[in-house]
Amino acid sequence: MAGNIKIDKELVDSILVNNNQKAYAVLLNKYKNSVYYTILKMVNNADDAEDLTMKTFTKAFQNLNSYDDNYAFTTWLFRIATNTTIDFIRKKR
């Protein structure tokens, strides 16, 4: 697991320093399914889950400079996914 955290930190650094597009793609591909299924459990709708997954990654990449690398990237990413989904559910009510 520590290796994953180190790899994720290197990918984030590569994005922040060099705007490395491949690093964006690696992070997206690495976590897209996990984020999707987490959101799907919350909304029970595949289309909404797909939209919210993309919205989560958009928010994450737009706010990457606020990521604190003292914590796992996944912790930060899944917090964004959860908050984005909760906001969606609240608006839908």
Secondary structure, 3 states (H helix, E strand, C coil): CHHHHHHHHHHHHHHHHHCCHHHHHHHHHHHHHHHHHHHHHHHCCHHHHHHHHHHHHHHHHHCHHHCCCCCCHHHHHHHHHHHHHHHHHHHHC
